[in-house]
Amino acid sequence: MAFDVGPTMTPLTGVGQAVVGLRRALAELEHPPTLVPYVVSWRAASPDGGRRLPVPAAVAHRWWARASWPPVDRWLRGRGGTVPSVVHGTNYVVPPARMARLVSVYDCWFLRHPDRVHVGVARAGSALRRAVADGAVVHTSSQASADAVRETLGAQVTVYVIPLGAPAPPRAPLSTFRPIPELVGRPFVLALGTLERRKNLSRLIDAFPAVAAERPDVHLVLAGAPGDDMEAIDAAIVRLPRHLTPRVLSTGRVDEATKSWLLHHATALAYPSLDEGFGFPLLEAMAVDLPVVSSRAGSIPEVAGDAALLVDPRDVDALGEALAMVLDDDARRRALIDAGRNRVAAFPWSATASAFADLYAALS
């Protein structure tokens, strides 16, 4: 099986985490499929034991949006010249090929809102549309995403739903590790993820006064790389009462150690996204007994189940009330924590890998 490892060759996003987790879980099966890892890049080194399609990804996506040519089979040969029977594009794009093609689509925000995403993302959407029109089949990690794929790409698209596995529980940080000193000993609401429009963080900031009014020590922490929503986030911070502005902290991209520290020390996770294909931060929070307030959007209800307080992502008042409840109601916090442990256990990577191995065999 040709397997796109491109998402693992840059700082890991949620897609990169998914690809790492799936590749590792496939290797741990009793009878693992043989993977030929590949990357589409002009400059990147060839992946270990794999292949590099020698073209810049931006150029490839632009071309593949217009034509299903040339087929890439000859670049994806394994040891001994064997051509894989399936090529799995793990990040929204699958190259043209004579072999069976599978493409993972995590959410459809960029298909529904092409005017609100980076030009490179929109170009990948065009390549995806072309691939599906030419017979590629789609994997999604939730039924909500499968429904969105059929809505945006056509009811005739073949879609297989295979949930991802839960990420490894964040390691407990050393007691001497204090990456953000101003948060030590203070309660804070944590939001994890790139600061992009889909994450709906400006509304979270608008909800913060309702949370902070009677809780003078509570902070709001936005932990994630800058994205396409910086202008709206900055405007939301300016709208806050002046005395609350210092209590909103944007950390930028954080490393794994700092992310773990934040998850272990936060009082609640806020995840008010307008759409999600799965939602690793939900399960990361639940794994460390961190209560979750999230939106009722995309895949989130499927992943969170009864282990989060779910609200309309556009209802600022409801978001503020839910956060206040989680901060103040000990019985509700305990119930969410107990339910969260069960949700994490419901997503084993072994089940994900077995389902993918069966799908690869069926497509071969």
Buried (B, 14 or more C-beta within 10 A) or exposed (E): BBBBBBBBBEEBBBBBBBBBBBBEBBEEEEEEBEBBBBBBBEEBEBBEEBBBBEBEBBEBBBBBBEEBEEBBBEBBBBEEEEBBBBBBBBBBBBBBBEBBBBBBBBBBBBBBBBEBBEEEBBBBBBBBBBBBEEEBBBBBBBBBBBBBBBEBBEEEBEBBBBBBBBBEBBEEBEEEEEBBEEBEEBBBBBBBBBBBBBBBBBBBBBBBBBBBEEBEEBBBBBBBBEBBBEEBBEEBBEEBEEEBEEBBBBBEEBEEBBBBBBBBBBBBBBBBBBBBBBBBBBBBBBBBBBBBBBBBBBBBBBBBBBBBBBBEBEBBEBBBBBBBBBBEEEEBBEBBBEBBEEBBEBBBBEBBBBBBBEBBEEBE
